[in-house]
Amino acid sequence: MATQTNPPANPAFIVVADHPALDILNTLPQIDGAPRDLWQSDQDVLDWLKQAGWPVDVNPSRLKPRALLQAARTLRETIRTLVERRKTGKRVDPEALNAFLDEARNHLELVSKKDGSLQLIRRWKQRSAEEILAPLAESAADLLVHGDFDLIRRCESEDCVLWFYDRTKSHHRRWCSMATCGNRHKVAEYRRRQQASS
């Protein structure tokens, strides 16, 4: 299936997974029956990182054009492969993710807050595309080691490919979002019952 390459300007990024390493997978959703990559430029990746709350303090002009886009897409597919294999209980090869982790350059900084209390903040070097993405790679590694893969799921809608971490109290979440796929399912079930009773 071909990936559409003309998403709408300023796409609304999908943040429904309850884990950043799964949210990165959701940057390639199904739209109108075809995969659509919401990342078409370095700026799209930077916008997504900022929206997702990742520390980004880099001027894109300092990077080789499309380097961040290519690195982000590579990281996304690396995470997808590892999550899918881990979800099905298969052995994972961490080599590709380790290549991103190897790029992490960070240090802790002690900061004095206005009220006099102290806080530790992690500062990341961001000289390359891989360094910019290193915190996300660390989050993915943490998910692979500590995540409960019984609660890491794909939306049950046949037309949806989005992932999520079920953090609900009952652990019965079925949909990426009740407002979209969950609502469509309810409407379809209602129509099915109406037709069956006619």
Protein Blocks (a to p, Z undefined) as FASTA:
>chain_A
ZZdfbdcehiacddfkopaklmmmmmmcceehiacdfbfbfklmmmmmmmnopacdddfk
lpcehklmmmmmmmmmmmmmmmmmmmnopacdfklmmmmmmmpccdddddddfkopacdd
dddddfbfklmmmmmmmmmmmmmmmpcfklgccdfbfkbcbdcddfbfklpafbfblklm
mmmmmmmmmmmmmmmmZZ
